[in-house]
């Protein structure tokens, strides 16, 4: 197993959710709002330049290695409107804790 982490603009959040929900190779994902900081402010709008950061979304998808190509292809379908930065790391362990 491995974990894909992707950082996307808020503008394509809904398209990203739709694309991932339709993907049969994954059972679910996590999504959270984050503040992205960068030395390159040329892409920032005026509010972002004043604040010093850009509101972004971070998505985490646990998946089998053989589903990586399908997952990246699906992400690529929504990246035309805004680039998506991603990385994939191996998952060393996972499970459910039930307190038992």
CNS distance restraints for C-alpha pairs under 8 A (distance, minus, plus):
assign (resid   1 and name CA) (resid  62 and name CA) 6.95 0.50 0.50
assign (resid   1 and name CA) (resid  63 and name CA) 5.70 0.50 0.50
assign (resid   1 and name CA) (resid  64 and name CA) 4.59 0.50 0.50
assign (resid   1 and name CA) (resid  65 and name CA) 5.98 0.50 0.50
assign (resid   1 and name CA) (resid  90 and name CA) 6.40 0.50 0.50
assign (resid   1 and name CA) (resid  91 and name CA) 5.47 0.50 0.50
assign (resid   1 and name CA) (resid  92 and name CA) 7.94 0.50 0.50
assign (resid   2 and name CA) (resid  62 and name CA) 5.79 0.50 0.50
assign (resid   2 and name CA) (resid  63 and name CA) 5.60 0.50 0.50
assign (resid   2 and name CA) (resid  64 and name CA) 6.16 0.50 0.50
assign (resid   2 and name CA) (resid  65 and name CA) 6.38 0.50 0.50
assign (resid   2 and name CA) (resid  88 and name CA) 6.75 0.50 0.50
assign (resid   2 and name CA) (resid  89 and name CA) 5.62 0.50 0.50
assign (resid   2 and name CA) (resid  90 and name CA) 4.27 0.50 0.50
assign (resid   2 and name CA) (resid  91 and name CA) 4.58 0.50 0.50
assign (resid   3 and name CA) (resid  60 and name CA) 6.59 0.50 0.50
assign (resid   3 and name CA) (resid  61 and name CA) 5.51 0.50 0.50
assign (resid   3 and name CA) (resid  62 and name CA) 4.45 0.50 0.50
assign (resid   3 and name CA) (resid  63 and name CA) 6.23 0.50 0.50
assign (resid   3 and name CA) (resid  88 and name CA) 5.53 0.50 0.50
assign (resid   3 and name CA) (resid  89 and name CA) 5.41 0.50 0.50
assign (resid   3 and name CA) (resid  90 and name CA) 6.31 0.50 0.50
assign (resid   3 and name CA) (resid  91 and name CA) 6.22 0.50 0.50
assign (resid   4 and name CA) (resid  59 and name CA) 7.94 0.50 0.50
assign (resid   4 and name CA) (resid  60 and name CA) 5.66 0.50 0.50
assign (resid   4 and name CA) (resid  61 and name CA) 5.13 0.50 0.50
assign (resid   4 and name CA) (resid  62 and name CA) 6.45 0.50 0.50
assign (resid   4 and name CA) (resid  63 and name CA) 7.65 0.50 0.50
assign (resid   4 and name CA) (resid  86 and name CA) 6.88 0.50 0.50
assign (resid   4 and name CA) (resid  87 and name CA) 5.80 0.50 0.50
assign (resid   4 and name CA) (resid  88 and name CA) 4.38 0.50 0.50
assign (resid   4 and name CA) (resid  89 and name CA) 6.65 0.50 0.50
assign (resid   5 and name CA) (resid  58 and name CA) 6.88 0.50 0.50
assign (resid   5 and name CA) (resid  59 and name CA) 5.66 0.50 0.50
assign (resid   5 and name CA) (resid  60 and name CA) 4.61 0.50 0.50
assign (resid   5 and name CA) (resid  61 and name CA) 6.57 0.50 0.50
assign (resid   5 and name CA) (resid  86 and name CA) 5.48 0.50 0.50
assign (resid   5 and name CA) (resid  87 and name CA) 5.49 0.50 0.50
assign (resid   5 and name CA) (resid  88 and name CA) 6.29 0.50 0.50
assign (resid   6 and name CA) (resid  58 and name CA) 5.68 0.50 0.50
assign (resid   6 and name CA) (resid  59 and name CA) 5.29 0.50 0.50
assign (resid   6 and name CA) (resid  60 and name CA) 6.66 0.50 0.50
assign (resid   6 and name CA) (resid  84 and name CA) 6.56 0.50 0.50
assign (resid   6 and name CA) (resid  85 and name CA) 5.58 0.50 0.50
assign (resid   6 and name CA) (resid  86 and name CA) 4.12 0.50 0.50
assign (resid   6 and name CA) (resid  87 and name CA) 6.61 0.50 0.50
assign (resid   7 and name CA) (resid  56 and name CA) 6.70 0.50 0.50
assign (resid   7 and name CA) (resid  57 and name CA) 5.69 0.50 0.50
assign (resid   7 and name CA) (resid  58 and name CA) 4.66 0.50 0.50
assign (resid   7 and name CA) (resid  59 and name CA) 6.58 0.50 0.50
assign (resid   7 and name CA) (resid  84 and name CA) 5.91 0.50 0.50
assign (resid   7 and name CA) (resid  85 and name CA) 5.25 0.50 0.50
assign (resid   7 and name CA) (resid  86 and name CA) 6.25 0.50 0.50
assign (resid   8 and name CA) (resid  12 and name CA) 6.93 0.50 0.50
assign (resid   8 and name CA) (resid  13 and name CA) 6.97 0.50 0.50
assign (resid   8 and name CA) (resid  56 and name CA) 5.79 0.50 0.50
assign (resid   8 and name CA) (resid  57 and name CA) 5.24 0.50 0.50
assign (resid   8 and name CA) (resid  58 and name CA) 6.49 0.50 0.50
assign (resid   8 and name CA) (resid  82 and name CA) 7.52 0.50 0.50
assign (resid   8 and name CA) (resid  83 and name CA) 7.20 0.50 0.50
assign (resid   8 and name CA) (resid  84 and name CA) 5.20 0.50 0.50
assign (resid   8 and name CA) (resid  85 and name CA) 6.88 0.50 0.50
assign (resid   9 and name CA) (resid  13 and name CA) 6.71 0.50 0.50
assign (resid   9 and name CA) (resid  55 and name CA) 7.20 0.50 0.50
assign (resid   9 and name CA) (resid  56 and name CA) 4.79 0.50 0.50
assign (resid   9 and name CA) (resid  57 and name CA) 6.11 0.50 0.50
assign (resid   9 and name CA) (resid  82 and name CA) 6.81 0.50 0.50
assign (resid   9 and name CA) (resid  84 and name CA) 7.79 0.50 0.50
assign (resid  10 and name CA) (resid  55 and name CA) 6.78 0.50 0.50
assign (resid  10 and name CA) (resid  56 and name CA) 5.37 0.50 0.50
assign (resid  10 and name CA) (resid  57 and name CA) 6.02 0.50 0.50
assign (resid  11 and name CA) (resid  82 and name CA) 7.87 0.50 0.50
assign (resid  12 and name CA) (resid  16 and name CA) 6.07 0.50 0.50
assign (resid  12 and name CA) (resid  78 and name CA) 7.10 0.50 0.50
assign (resid  12 and name CA) (resid  79 and name CA) 7.99 0.50 0.50
assign (resid  12 and name CA) (resid  81 and name CA) 7.19 0.50 0.50
assign (resid  12 and name CA) (resid  82 and name CA) 7.05 0.50 0.50
assign (resid  13 and name CA) (resid  17 and name CA) 6.25 0.50 0.50
assign (resid  13 and name CA) (resid  57 and name CA) 7.01 0.50 0.50
assign (resid  14 and name CA) (resid  18 and name CA) 6.22 0.50 0.50
assign (resid  15 and name CA) (resid  19 and name CA) 6.11 0.50 0.50
assign (resid  15 and name CA) (resid  78 and name CA) 6.37 0.50 0.50
assign (resid  16 and name CA) (resid  20 and name CA) 6.18 0.50 0.50
assign (resid  16 and name CA) (resid  75 and name CA) 7.06 0.50 0.50
assign (resid  16 and name CA) (resid  78 and name CA) 6.34 0.50 0.50
assign (resid  17 and name CA) (resid  21 and name CA) 6.04 0.50 0.50
assign (resid  18 and name CA) (resid  22 and name CA) 6.35 0.50 0.50
assign (resid  19 and name CA) (resid  23 and name CA) 6.64 0.50 0.50
assign (resid  19 and name CA) (resid  74 and name CA) 6.41 0.50 0.50
assign (resid  19 and name CA) (resid  75 and name CA) 7.25 0.50 0.50
assign (resid  19 and name CA) (resid  78 and name CA) 7.64 0.50 0.50
assign (resid  20 and name CA) (resid  26 and name CA) 7.86 0.50 0.50
assign (resid  20 and name CA) (resid  28 and name CA) 7.97 0.50 0.50
assign (resid  20 and name CA) (resid  29 and name CA) 7.95 0.50 0.50
assign (resid  20 and name CA) (resid  74 and name CA) 7.35 0.50 0.50
assign (resid  20 and name CA) (resid  75 and name CA) 7.87 0.50 0.50
assign (resid  21 and name CA) (resid  28 and name CA) 7.31 0.50 0.50
assign (resid  23 and name CA) (resid  71 and name CA) 7.61 0.50 0.50
assign (resid  23 and name CA) (resid  74 and name CA) 7.72 0.50 0.50
assign (resid  25 and name CA) (resid  63 and name CA) 7.58 0.50 0.50
assign (resid  25 and name CA) (resid  67 and name CA) 6.32 0.50 0.50
assign (resid  25 and name CA) (resid  70 and name CA) 7.90 0.50 0.50
assign (resid  25 and name CA) (resid  71 and name CA) 7.87 0.50 0.50
assign (resid  26 and name CA) (resid  61 and name CA) 7.63 0.50 0.50
assign (resid  26 and name CA) (resid  62 and name CA) 7.40 0.50 0.50
assign (resid  26 and name CA) (resid  63 and name CA) 6.11 0.50 0.50
assign (resid  28 and name CA) (resid  61 and name CA) 7.02 0.50 0.50
assign (resid  28 and name CA) (resid  62 and name CA) 7.88 0.50 0.50
assign (resid  29 and name CA) (resid  59 and name CA) 6.86 0.50 0.50
assign (resid  29 and name CA) (resid  60 and name CA) 5.70 0.50 0.50
assign (resid  29 and name CA) (resid  61 and name CA) 4.79 0.50 0.50
assign (resid  29 and name CA) (resid  62 and name CA) 7.03 0.50 0.50
assign (resid  30 and name CA) (resid  59 and name CA) 5.50 0.50 0.50
assign (resid  30 and name CA) (resid  60 and name CA) 5.16 0.50 0.50
assign (resid  30 and name CA) (resid  61 and name CA) 6.74 0.50 0.50
assign (resid  31 and name CA) (resid  57 and name CA) 6.73 0.50 0.50
assign (resid  31 and name CA) (resid  58 and name CA) 5.64 0.50 0.50
assign (resid  31 and name CA) (resid  59 and name CA) 4.44 0.50 0.50
assign (resid  31 and name CA) (resid  60 and name CA) 6.58 0.50 0.50
assign (resid  32 and name CA) (resid  57 and name CA) 5.61 0.50 0.50
assign (resid  32 and name CA) (resid  58 and name CA) 5.35 0.50 0.50
assign (resid  32 and name CA) (resid  59 and name CA) 6.61 0.50 0.50
assign (resid  33 and name CA) (resid  55 and name CA) 7.00 0.50 0.50
assign (resid  33 and name CA) (resid  56 and name CA) 5.88 0.50 0.50
assign (resid  33 and name CA) (resid  57 and name CA) 4.56 0.50 0.50
assign (resid  33 and name CA) (resid  58 and name CA) 6.32 0.50 0.50
assign (resid  34 and name CA) (resid  55 and name CA) 5.95 0.50 0.50
assign (resid  34 and name CA) (resid  56 and name CA) 5.26 0.50 0.50
assign (resid  34 and name CA) (resid  57 and name CA) 5.67 0.50 0.50
assign (resid  34 and name CA) (resid  58 and name CA) 6.62 0.50 0.50
assign (resid  35 and name CA) (resid  53 and name CA) 6.00 0.50 0.50
assign (resid  35 and name CA) (resid  54 and name CA) 5.63 0.50 0.50
assign (resid  35 and name CA) (resid  55 and name CA) 4.80 0.50 0.50
assign (resid  35 and name CA) (resid  56 and name CA) 5.95 0.50 0.50
assign (resid  36 and name CA) (resid  53 and name CA) 5.39 0.50 0.50
assign (resid  36 and name CA) (resid  54 and name CA) 5.05 0.50 0.50
assign (resid  36 and name CA) (resid  55 and name CA) 6.15 0.50 0.50
assign (resid  36 and name CA) (resid  56 and name CA) 6.25 0.50 0.50
assign (resid  37 and name CA) (resid  52 and name CA) 6.87 0.50 0.50
assign (resid  37 and name CA) (resid  53 and name CA) 4.78 0.50 0.50
assign (resid  37 and name CA) (resid  54 and name CA) 6.59 0.50 0.50
assign (resid  38 and name CA) (resid  53 and name CA) 7.20 0.50 0.50
assign (resid  41 and name CA) (resid  49 and name CA) 6.65 0.50 0.50
assign (resid  44 and name CA) (resid  48 and name CA) 5.39 0.50 0.50
assign (resid  44 and name CA) (resid  49 and name CA) 5.76 0.50 0.50
assign (resid  44 and name CA) (resid  54 and name CA) 7.01 0.50 0.50
assign (resid  45 and name CA) (resid  49 and name CA) 6.17 0.50 0.50
assign (resid  46 and name CA) (resid  50 and name CA) 6.29 0.50 0.50
assign (resid  47 and name CA) (resid  51 and name CA) 6.15 0.50 0.50
assign (resid  48 and name CA) (resid  52 and name CA) 5.68 0.50 0.50
assign (resid  48 and name CA) (resid  53 and name CA) 5.45 0.50 0.50
assign (resid  48 and name CA) (resid  54 and name CA) 5.46 0.50 0.50
assign (resid  49 and name CA) (resid  53 and name CA) 6.92 0.50 0.50
assign (resid  63 and name CA) (resid  67 and name CA) 6.51 0.50 0.50
assign (resid  63 and name CA) (resid  68 and name CA) 7.20 0.50 0.50
assign (resid  64 and name CA) (resid  68 and name CA) 6.98 0.50 0.50
assign (resid  67 and name CA) (resid  71 and name CA) 6.19 0.50 0.50
assign (resid  68 and name CA) (resid  72 and name CA) 6.13 0.50 0.50
assign (resid  69 and name CA) (resid  73 and name CA) 6.03 0.50 0.50
assign (resid  70 and name CA) (resid  74 and name CA) 6.16 0.50 0.50
assign (resid  71 and name CA) (resid  75 and name CA) 6.30 0.50 0.50
assign (resid  72 and name CA) (resid  76 and name CA) 6.06 0.50 0.50
assign (resid  73 and name CA) (resid  77 and name CA) 6.61 0.50 0.50
assign (resid  74 and name CA) (resid  78 and name CA) 7.34 0.50 0.50
assign (resid  75 and name CA) (resid  79 and name CA) 6.43 0.50 0.50
assign (resid  75 and name CA) (resid  84 and name CA) 7.87 0.50 0.50
assign (resid  76 and name CA) (resid  80 and name CA) 7.24 0.50 0.50
assign (resid  78 and name CA) (resid  82 and name CA) 7.66 0.50 0.50
assign (resid  79 and name CA) (resid  83 and name CA) 5.01 0.50 0.50
assign (resid  79 and name CA) (resid  84 and name CA) 5.82 0.50 0.50
